[in-house]
Amino acid sequence: MTARNRSNPLALAVLIALYERPMHPYEVATTLRERGKQDSVRLNYGSLYAVVQTLQRRGLIEAQETAREGKLPERTVYRITNAGKVEMHDWLSDMLAVPTREYPQFEAALSFLPALAPDQVLSLLEERGMRLEVAVTESQAVRELVEKKGLPRLFWVEAEFGLVLKRAELDFVKQLIRDISSGVLEGLGWWRALHEHDGEHHEMAPWAWPSDTDTLTDKEGDDNG
């Protein structure tokens, strides 16, 4: 499986589950849910069966047997192949070692911030901050629970990472709220003026990111001067 086929972490989760032992897809899903992996990997049964079919078609897993329990429909038990083990190892290694460009929705929303009025943005950020505080509190409670139960950190380190991200985002949101409220956010004057015209006047921002051409021109000018 090439890198371009590694966009769905659910496929990696299936490979890792089958690396542990042969399972049928429903058992894979149940195992992942019992271990709380749905918080790290988007998991639903429809997608899971599609992923299983794709992995089988690529030769990364194969059917071991088909069995029936009572009146339940037949279930195919799958096992990982040698090629699947290699792919699992390489894929997980890349995910751990190589940072990738992701596109979080909040980051996208921040990039289009001027489309909404400053006061509305303040209200929305305050709402987000409250939701994040709740999420942080819940995550801390879960962390305390697993620590009390003696679950080794190795098995909930992803939850720890998620808590760190939530705290960092909450700190950022609080600071952005303070910067907008106090008026120290650069560009705030232009932003407010833009919405005071109620959409009748759209003046371009008096600044822009330099293009590669502009940067090259400036450098050549400095060299010639």
N, C-alpha and C positions, 0 to 999 in steps of 0.2 A: 504494500500500500504506500503510495507516494505521499509527500507532505500535503499535496492538495486534497487528499482524501482523509486528512486528519482533522477536519473541522468539527466533528461531533464527538465530544468526550464520552458520550454514552457508549460508543463503539469500544473505546478503551476500557470502560467499566465492565463491559461484557467479556472482553478478552481476559481481564484480570480475574473476574469471577470464575470463568471456565478454567483458568490456570490453576485455581485452587482445587477444583474438582469438576467433573462433568455434571451438567445440570440441564433441565429444560427451561425455556425462556421464562415461564411463570416463576420458577424457583429462583432464577437470576434476579428478577424484579423484586421478589419477596426478600431475598438476601440483602439487596442493596437498600431497600427501605428499612429493614431491621437495623441496619448499620448507619442510618441517617444520611446516606449518600445522595438522597434526593435534594439535599440542601446545597450540594456542590455540582451535581449533574442533573440536567433537566430530564426527568424520567416519566414516561407514560407508556402504557402497554402497546399502543399502536406503533409508536416510534421504535420500541424495543424489538418487535417482531420484524419490522423493516430492516433494522440494523443487523439482526441475526441473519436474515436472508442475504444481505450484502456481504457480510463477513464470510458466509458459506460460499457465496459465488466467487469470492476472491481467494478461496482456499485457506483462509485463516482459521476457520473452525470446520468441523465436519460432524455429521450425524453419527452417533454411537449406537443408538438403539431407539426403537419406538415402543412405548409401553402404555398400557391402559390400567387405571385403577378404578375398579368397580364400574359404575355407570358414567364415569367421567370420559370426555373425549380422549382419543389417543394423544400422547405427548411425546415429542421427539427430544431425546436427550442428546446434547451436543458436547463435544470436547474440543479443546484447542489443538491445533496442529503445530508442528515444529515451525512452520512459517509464521503461524500466529504468535508463537512465543518470541520469535525474533522481532516481529512487528511491535508487540507489546513492550518489549525492552527498549527498542529504539524510540518509540513514540513517547513513552514516559520519560525517558532520558532527555529528549528534546524539550518537553514541556517544563522540566525542572531547570534545565540549564540555559535555555534561550528565551529571553524576554520577547514577547510578541506584541504587536500593536492591536489593542482591543478598542472597541468603540462603545463605552458606557453611555447609556441614555442621558445621565445627568451631565456628563461632559458635553454632549451634543446640545443639551438645553442651555448650558452656560455659554456656548459659542454663539447662540442666537438671543442672548439676554436683552439687547436693546429693542427687540420686537414688542416687548411688553413694557408698560410704564413702570418707573422705579418703585412707586408705592405698591403696585400690585406684586412686583417681584419680592419686595420686602415681606409682604403677607404670605406669599407662597414659600419663601425660604424659612419663615418662622414656623409654618406648618410642617415643612420637611424636618426642621430641627426637632420639633416635638416628636415626630414619628421616629426619628433616629434615636432620640433619648429612650423611647420605649424599646426599640430594637436592641440597643446597647444593654439596657437593664435585663431584658429577656436572655440575651446571650450570656451575660454574666451569671445569671441564675443557672443556666444550663451548664456552664463551666464549673460552677461550684458543686453542682449535682454529680457530674462525672468524676470530679476530683474526690468527692466524698465516697463514691462507690469504688474508688481505687482503680478506675480505668486508666491504663498507661497513657501518657501524653501522646505517644506515637499514634494512637487511634482516634484522637480528636484534635490533632494539630491543625487540620483545615478549619475547624470551628474557631480556633484561636486566631488564625490568620483573618478570618471573617470579622472577628471582634475588633482586631487592630484596624481594619479598613473602616469599619463603622465609626470607631472613635475618631479616626483621622478625618473622615468626611464631616462628622459633627463639629469638630474643631474648625474646619474650613468654613462650614456654613455659618457658624456663629461669628467668625471673623468677618466674613463677607457682609453679614447683616450689620455689624458695627461700622464697617467702612462706608456702606451706603447711607446708614442713618446719620453718621457724623459728617458726611459730605467729603470725606477724604479720598473716595474712589476716583481716580483720574478718569476724565471723560464724563463725569456725572452731569456737568452743566449742559453739555451737548445732548446727553441722553434725555434730560428733563425738557429741554427746549423742543426736542423732536416730538414729544408727546403733548406738549402744550398747544401745538397747532392742530391737534386732534386729527392727524392723518392728512391734513390739507397741504402740508409742506414737508417734503422729504429731502432734507439737506444731507448730502454725503458727509461722512465723518471727515474732519480735517486732517486725517492721518491715514496711513495704510502700511501694511507690511511691505518692505522693499522686495521687488522681484529680483530674480537672479541677474537679470540684465542690468537693473539699477545698481545692484551691489558691484557688479563687474565694472560698470561705467565709473562709479565713485572711486573704485580702487585704481583704475587707470588714470583718473584725474590726479589722484594723490601721487602716483608714481611719476607722472609727467611734471607735476609742480615741484 
